[in-house]
């Protein structure tokens, strides 16, 4: 599945939080100056082409809804980051977190314990 732009991620966040939405309804969740209806509509159609949302027709308008969960998106994003920046090495990613002190020794021990308990 393709990655998302910042604007696409923002819109997916609305779908994940609010559920099915018409583009016109989405405008209410933006502060002034609100994006133009056509701009939002174009982004939502792009999300549909990428496989993140689908729609139901109601007369001549569409209600869009997410077909990818936030969890599925997060997993895919993590996989892309590890592939791109750590040469597909999850160990390399964890090592980087440890070296940058973004994960403590206690957190690392807890992670190891979780992995051991799964086996």
C-alpha positions in Angstrom: 0.0 0.0 0.0 1.3 3.4 -0.9 2.3 5.9 1.7 0.3 9.1 2.5 1.1 12.8 2.3 0.6 14.8 5.5 -2.7 16.1 4.2 -3.9 12.6 3.4 -2.9 11.4 6.8 -4.8 14.3 8.4 -7.9 13.4 6.4 -7.6 9.7 7.3 -7.4 10.8 11.0 -10.8 12.4 10.5 -12.2 9.2 9.1 -10.7 7.1 11.9 -12.1 9.4 14.5 -15.5 10.3 13.1 -16.4 7.4 10.9 -18.1 7.7 7.5 -18.2 11.3 6.2 -19.4 13.4 3.3 -16.7 15.8 2.0 -19.0 18.7 2.9 -19.2 17.4 6.5 -15.4 17.3 6.7 -15.2 21.1 6.2 -16.7 21.6 9.7 -13.7 20.0 11.3 -11.3 22.6 9.9 -10.5 26.0 11.4 -10.6 29.1 9.3 -9.4 29.5 6.7 -11.0 26.2 5.7 -9.7 24.3 2.7 -11.8 24.6 -0.5 -14.4 21.8 -1.0 -12.8 20.8 -4.3 -9.4 20.5 -2.7 -10.7 18.1 0.0 -12.7 16.2 -2.6 -9.6 15.7 -4.8 -7.6 14.4 -1.8 -10.4 12.0 -0.7 -10.7 10.6 -4.3 -6.9 10.1 -4.2 -7.2 8.2 -0.9 -9.8 6.0 -2.6 -7.5 5.4 -5.6 -4.8 4.3 -3.1 -7.2 1.9 -1.4 -7.6 3.7 1.9 -11.2 4.7 1.6 -14.3 3.6 -0.3 -17.7 5.3 -0.8 -21.4 4.7 -0.7 -23.5 6.7 -3.2 -26.4 8.8 -1.8 -28.1 10.4 -4.8 -25.5 12.5 -6.6 -23.1 12.6 -3.6 -20.8 10.2 -1.9 -20.2 9.3 1.7 -16.6 8.0 2.2 -15.5 5.6 4.9 -12.1 4.1 5.8 -11.2 0.6 4.6 -7.8 0.6 6.3 -7.7 0.8 10.1 -5.3 3.1 11.9 -3.5 0.0 13.2 -3.0 -1.4 9.7 -1.7 2.0 8.5 0.7 2.2 11.5 2.1 -1.2 10.8 2.6 -0.5 7.1 4.2 2.9 7.9 6.6 1.3 10.3 7.6 -1.4 7.8 8.3 1.3 5.1 10.4 3.3 7.5 12.4 0.2 8.6 12.8 -0.8 5.0 13.9 2.6 3.8 16.1 3.8 6.6 17.3 0.6 8.3 17.8 -1.8 5.3 14.9 -4.0 6.5 16.7 -4.5 9.9 14.3 -4.4 12.8 17.4 -4.9 15.0 19.0 -1.9 13.4 15.9 0.2 14.2 15.8 -0.9 17.8 19.6 -0.3 18.1 19.1 3.2 16.9 16.4 3.8 19.5 18.7 2.5 22.2 21.7 4.5 21.0 19.6 7.7 20.8 18.2 6.9 24.3 14.7 7.0 22.9 14.1 3.7 24.6 15.3 3.0 28.1 17.0 -0.2 29.2 13.9 -1.0 31.3 11.7 -0.6 28.3 14.0 -2.8 26.2 13.9 -5.5 28.9 10.1 -5.3 29.0 10.1 -5.7 25.2 12.3 -8.8 25.4 10.0 -10.2 28.1 7.0 -9.7 25.8 8.7 -11.5 23.0 9.8 -14.4 25.2 6.2 -14.8 26.6 4.8 -15.1 23.0 7.0 -18.1 22.3 
